[in-house]
Amino acid sequence: MIEYIKGILVEKTPAFAVVECAGVAYMFHISLATYSALPAEGETVKIYAHQIIREDAHLLFGFASREEREVFRRLLSVSGVGAGTARAVLSSMDVKDVVAAMESGDAAAFKRVKGVGLKTAQRIILELKGKVDFSAFDSSADASVHAGGIRAEALDALEVLGFVRKNCEPVVDAILTANPSAPVDQVVKLALKNL
């Protein structure tokens, strides 16, 4: 399974992005939310991946954040919701709005998405209400609009060092609040002193 790919953004459209890494170009199907979070073509990008292997195709779906990918995966777990519908939901609604609609039982919000009828909207709410961790969607996560952000990289580095992400998030957020322009290595060093 591919966790993420970090490389040069070769091409981006509202439907897909192509990232070149080590001489191999990967095409990701993306949502409009991810499209708007991507940097300009030619810049380095980190895209979180979800791979679907079918009899007739191997597909990669790309996301600007782990949170968006997690909601996508949860939507796929709902009976009758495929990758196209899940991507349409994330293209039409912000991740926080999707979670809020699930929790509040707002079927009308899902019905506004092309391809989602009342029964599917109700099924999404029934099967996912209470199953998405709200702490992953706190306002401090906005500090990293795209996945290549300082916050995400610092948290990834701390995870590699064996720390639990949830324990690191408040420490990293406090450091970035005090020093918003701090580079990743400085954020990690300061976090290590406080963990």
N, C-alpha and C positions, 0 to 999 in steps of 0.2 A: 504494500500500500504506500502511496506517495503522500507525505505530510504536507510539504510545500515545495515550490521551486523558486529559486532566487536566480535571476539572470537579467538579461537586457530585454526590455519591451520592444519587440520588433514591429508589431502592428496591433492596433486596437480599433474595434468597431463596437457599436452598442450590443452586438450579439456574441462576439468572441475576441479573445486576445491571444497573441502569439508571443511566447517568451523563449529566447534562445539561452540555453545553458550548456556549457561544455560542448559546443558545436552541434547540439541537438535542439531543434525548435519544437516546442510543445504548444498545441492549440487548445485553449481552454474556452468552454462555453461559459459566458458570464452574465450576470444580471446588470441592469442599468445602474444599480447602486455601486457595484464594483467598477463598472466603466467610469463613473464619475470620480471614483477615488484613485484611479490609475494615474501615474505621472505621464509626462509627455513621452512619445516614442523615442527610443534611443537611450532612455534612462534606466537605471537599475530598479527592479521591482521584485517584491516577494508576494507570491500568490499561493494561498492555501488551497489545497486540491482535494477533490473527491472524485474517485475513479469508479466508473460503471462499466462492467464487462458484460456484454451480451453476445448472443450467438453471432449476430451480424455486425457488431461494432464494439470498439473500445473507446469510451468517451471520458474526457476530463472536464470537470466543472471547476471553475476557479472563483475564489472569493478574496476580497480585500481584508477580511478579518475572520478570526476563528468563530466569532459569534454568528456571523452570517452563515458560515458553513454548518455550524451546529443546528441552526434553525432549518436550513435546507435538509439536513439529514433527518431531523425530526419530521418534517413535512413528508419526506419520502416514506417514512414508516406508517403513514396513514393509508388505509385501504382506499384505492382509487386515485391516489395522487402520485403522478409520475414526475420524472425530472423536469419535463416541460412546464407542468403546472406549478411545481415548486419554484422554478426559476421565474415564472410569470408573477407569482405572489411576491417574491423578493424584488422584482423589477417595479412592481406597482406600489409597494409599501416599504417603509423603513423597517429595519429589523426590530426596533423597539415598538413600532406600531403593530407589527405582526404578533409579538409576544403579548402586548397589551390587549389586542383583539382576542387572542386565545384565552387569556385570563378573565376578561370581562364578559366573554360569551357573545361578542359582537359579530354575528354572522353576516350582517350587512356589509361590514368592512371587507370580508373575504369575497362576498358576492360581486363587489365592484371589479374584481380581477377577472379579466377575460378567460373564459374556460372553467370558471368555478361557479357552480350552481348552489342552490340552497342546501341540498343534501350533502354535497362535498364540504361546504362551509361548516355545516353542523357536525359532520364527522371529524373535521380538523379540530374543532373546539372540544368535542367529546373525548377524542383520543389523546389530545395534547395538553389540555388544561391541567396546570400544576406540574407538568413534566419538564419545563424549561427553567433552568436555574436563573433566577432574576439577578443574582449578584454578578453574573457575567455581563449584565447590561447596565451597570451603574453609569452615572454621568461622567465619572472620571475616565471612563474608557474612551471618551471623545477626544482625549489628548492625542490619540493616535488615529487619525482619520484613515490613512492607508496603512497596510500591513507592514510597510517598510519603516514605520515610525520608530522613534527612539524608545518609547514605552514598550512596544511589542518586542523589539530586539533585546532590550534589557531583561524583560521577563523571560524570553527564550533562553538567554545566556544563563540566567539564574536557575532555570529548570535543568539545563544541561549540567550545571554544577550540583544538582541533586536537591535543590530546594523545591518546596511545594508552591505552585503558582499562586494559589489563593492567599498564602501567607506573605508572598512577596508583593502582591499588588498594592496594598496600602502603603508599604514602605517606598516603593518606586513612585507612586503617585505623589507622596509627600515630598520626595526629592525633586520631582519635576515641577511641582507647584512652587517650591523655593528657588529652583534653578531651571527655568523653562528651556534655556538654550544649552544645557549641559550635554556633552557628547555621551554616547552609549557607554564607553569604558569608564567614564567618571561616575555615571549613574550606577553601574554595576559595583564599582569599588565602594561607593557610599552605602549602597544597599547591603553589601557584605558586612560592613561595620555595624549595621543596625539589625541584622538578622541573627 
